[in-house]
Amino acid sequence: MDKKIGICVILTLGILFGCETKKDTTLDAQNVTKSASFKGEEIFENKITAIDSDTQLSFLNSLSYNNNEGSTIEVIAYLNKADSEVKIEEIFSDVPSGNYGRNIFYIEEGKKIATKQVFFDNQRKEPTFVEIITYYDAKENPIYAKERITEYEEDLEEAVFNAVSPKVCSIAKAMRVLNKEKEFETTFQGFVSDGTLNYVLVGENTENGFASSLGVQYSEGDVRKLLNNEKAMIGKPLTVTHEVMEDERGLKFQVLLSLKIN
């Protein structure tokens, strides 16, 4: 993997992209209404509002990843007092498509009840800002969706929703990010420096895979083993924990808390 990824990751915590979608044909909304609504909408909206307004929720940041193309992704999981996930936010930026934004998943008793996609869609005939809200039944099948679009992002909140054919907004990618799985696995990819702090790179062991950088503030244990034999250790699976910090300039960066060679 190209080490130039590392410096980019250091400075791009919190940038945006990508929702995997597949069309659901169980309900195809043919008639677009001026003000989209359906019978159970108020119940769903009350649940969404309750989650969004809950100031007691704790949160967990995933690693922030990017690749050589410049695409980025990170995920934030929001937990209630029982440490159960009630909301997951996927923040993404996809350079090949030009799309960027966020996908928010609302969860009740371990199941997705609603999704909110807010993103810049560069793939339309006229690129535009889009918000899509989808509601799901007890089996997590989409039952209703509404969409609003505007030329400028600041106008999105005032736009009117129209009913659209519901499609699944998949949470699978966000969960892979949170769990450091598959393309977001954490194998050792070397060290880089910004001149003041050394960073360890972790990510998929491929040339153009996603990677993440963590500031190293100690050099004992397995960190020392990696430093002493950097080239030979490339690709070794690691278990890492981290926290997000902010410097005097207001820039956020990831700091390594622990590292273990698996």
C-alpha positions in Angstrom: 0.0 0.0 0.0 1.3 3.5 -0.9 2.4 5.4 2.2 1.1 8.6 0.8 -2.2 7.5 2.1 -1.0 8.1 5.6 -0.5 11.8 5.4 -4.0 12.2 3.8 -5.6 10.2 6.6 -4.0 12.3 9.3 -5.7 15.5 8.0 -9.0 14.1 6.7 -10.9 12.8 9.8 -14.6 13.5 9.3 -14.8 13.6 5.5 -17.7 12.0 3.7 -19.4 8.8 1.2 -21.1 5.6 -0.2 -24.4 3.7 0.5 -24.9 0.3 -1.0 -28.4 0.1 -2.3 -30.6 -2.6 -3.9 -34.0 -2.0 -5.3 -37.0 -3.5 -3.4 -39.9 -4.2 -5.7 -42.5 -4.9 -3.0 -43.8 -1.4 -3.1 -43.3 0.8 -6.1 -44.6 4.4 -5.5 -46.0 5.4 -8.9 -47.8 8.6 -7.8 -45.5 11.4 -6.7 -47.3 13.6 -4.2 -46.7 17.2 -3.3 -46.2 16.4 0.4 -45.1 12.8 0.8 -46.7 10.9 3.7 -48.1 7.5 4.6 -50.2 6.1 7.4 -47.5 5.1 9.8 -45.1 8.0 9.2 -45.7 9.8 12.4 -44.8 6.8 14.5 -41.5 6.4 12.7 -40.7 10.2 12.8 -41.4 10.2 16.6 -38.8 7.4 17.1 -36.3 9.2 14.9 -36.8 12.5 16.8 -36.4 10.7 20.1 -33.1 9.2 19.1 -31.8 12.4 17.6 -32.7 14.5 20.6 -31.4 12.0 23.3 -28.5 13.9 24.9 -27.6 10.9 27.1 -26.3 8.8 24.2 -22.6 7.9 24.2 -20.8 7.4 20.9 -18.0 5.3 19.4 -15.8 6.5 16.6 -14.5 4.0 14.0 -11.1 4.5 12.4 -11.1 7.1 9.7 -10.1 5.5 6.4 -9.0 6.7 3.0 -7.3 5.3 -0.1 -5.0 6.4 -2.9 -7.9 7.8 -4.9 -8.8 10.1 -2.0 -12.1 8.4 -1.1 -12.8 8.4 2.6 -15.1 6.8 5.1 -15.7 6.8 8.8 -18.6 5.7 11.1 -20.0 6.8 14.4 -22.1 4.5 16.5 -24.4 6.0 19.1 -25.3 3.9 22.2 -28.0 4.1 24.8 -27.5 3.5 28.5 -27.7 -0.3 27.9 -24.8 0.1 25.4 -27.1 -0.9 22.6 -26.7 0.8 19.2 -29.6 3.1 18.4 -28.0 5.1 15.6 -25.1 4.6 13.2 -23.8 7.3 11.0 -21.7 6.6 8.0 -19.7 9.6 6.6 -18.3 9.1 3.1 -16.6 10.7 0.1 -16.3 8.7 -3.2 -13.8 10.2 -5.6 -14.7 8.0 -8.7 -18.3 9.0 -8.6 -17.9 12.5 -7.2 -20.6 11.7 -4.5 -20.2 12.6 -0.9 -22.5 12.7 2.2 -23.8 10.6 5.0 -26.1 7.7 5.7 -27.8 7.5 9.0 -29.3 4.2 10.3 -31.9 4.3 13.1 -32.0 1.1 15.1 -34.6 -0.4 17.5 -33.9 -3.7 19.4 -31.1 -4.5 17.0 -33.1 -3.9 13.8 -33.1 -1.1 11.3 -36.3 0.9 11.4 -35.4 3.9 9.3 -32.5 5.3 7.2 -31.7 8.9 6.2 -29.4 9.5 3.3 -28.1 13.1 2.8 -25.6 13.4 0.0 -24.4 15.2 -3.1 -25.4 13.1 -6.1 -23.0 13.8 -9.0 -24.4 10.9 -11.1 -27.7 12.6 -12.0 -28.1 14.5 -15.2 -28.0 17.7 -13.1 -25.8 17.1 -10.0 -27.8 18.0 -6.9 -28.1 17.6 -3.2 -30.5 14.8 -2.1 -32.2 13.7 1.1 -33.9 10.3 1.1 -35.8 8.9 4.2 -36.8 5.3 4.1 -38.9 3.4 6.7 -38.6 -0.4 7.3 -40.9 -3.1 8.6 -40.1 -5.7 11.3 -38.2 -7.8 8.8 -36.2 -4.7 7.7 -37.8 -4.6 4.3 -38.4 -1.0 3.0 -42.1 0.0 3.1 -42.0 3.7 2.2 -39.5 6.3 1.0 -39.5 10.0 0.3 -37.0 12.2 -1.3 -36.3 15.9 -1.7 -33.6 17.5 -3.9 -32.1 21.0 -4.3 -29.4 22.7 -6.2 -27.8 24.1 -3.1 -27.3 22.2 0.2 -28.5 25.1 2.4 -31.9 24.9 0.7 -32.4 21.2 1.4 -34.2 21.7 4.8 -36.9 23.9 3.1 -37.5 21.6 0.1 -40.7 19.5 -0.2 -40.5 15.7 0.0 -41.9 13.5 -2.8 -42.7 9.8 -2.6 -40.2 7.6 -4.4 -39.8 3.8 -4.9 -38.3 2.5 -1.6 -34.9 0.9 -1.8 -32.7 -0.8 0.9 -29.9 1.4 2.3 -27.5 -1.3 3.4 -25.8 -1.0 6.8 -23.3 -3.7 5.9 -20.4 -1.4 4.8 -20.8 0.7 8.0 -20.6 -2.4 10.1 -17.5 -3.6 8.3 -15.9 -0.2 9.1 -16.9 -0.4 12.8 -15.7 -4.0 13.1 -12.5 -3.5 11.0 -13.4 -6.3 8.6 -12.6 -7.2 5.0 -11.5 -4.0 3.1 -11.2 -2.3 6.5 -9.1 -4.8 8.2 -6.1 -3.5 10.2 -2.9 -5.0 8.9 0.4 -3.2 9.4 1.3 -0.9 6.5 4.3 0.9 7.9 5.1 4.2 9.6 5.0 7.8 8.3 5.7 11.2 9.9 4.4 14.7 9.6 7.6 16.1 11.0 6.4 16.3 14.6 4.7 13.0 15.3 5.1 9.5 13.9 2.0 7.6 12.7 1.4 3.9 12.2 -0.5 3.0 9.1 -3.1 0.2 9.3 -5.4 -1.1 6.6 -6.1 -3.7 3.9 -2.9 -5.3 2.6 -3.5 -4.3 -1.0 -1.9 -1.6 -3.1 -5.0 0.6 -3.4 -6.8 -0.5 -0.2 -8.3 1.7 2.5 -5.9 2.7 5.3 -5.9 4.7 8.5 -3.2 6.4 10.4 -2.7 6.7 14.2 -0.3 8.9 16.1 2.2 7.0 18.0 3.1 8.4 21.4 5.1 5.4 22.8 7.5 2.9 21.4 7.3 -0.1 23.7 6.1 -3.7 23.3 4.7 -4.6 19.8 5.2 -1.0 18.6 8.9 -1.5 19.1 8.9 -4.8 17.3 7.3 -3.1 14.3 9.7 -0.2 14.4 12.7 -2.6 14.5 11.6 -4.7 11.6 9.3 -2.5 9.6 9.6 -4.0 6.1 9.3 -7.6 7.2 6.2 -6.9 9.3 4.2 -5.3 6.4 0.9 -7.2 6.2 0.9 -8.5 9.7 -2.7 -8.4 11.3 -2.9 -6.0 14.2 -5.5 -5.3 16.9 -5.5 -1.5 17.6 -7.5 0.8 19.8 -7.6 4.6 19.4 -9.1 7.9 20.4 -9.7 11.1 18.5 -7.8 14.2 19.7 -7.7 17.8 18.6 -4.5 20.0 18.3 -4.1 23.7 19.0 -5.1 24.5 15.4 -8.4 22.7 15.9 -7.4 19.8 13.6 -8.5 16.4 14.7 -6.3 13.3 14.5 -6.3 9.8 15.7 -4.0 8.7 18.5 -3.0 5.1 19.1 -3.9 3.8 22.6 -2.9 0.2 22.2 -1.5 -2.2 19.5 -1.1 -5.9 19.5 0.4 -8.1 16.7 -2.0 -11.0 16.2 
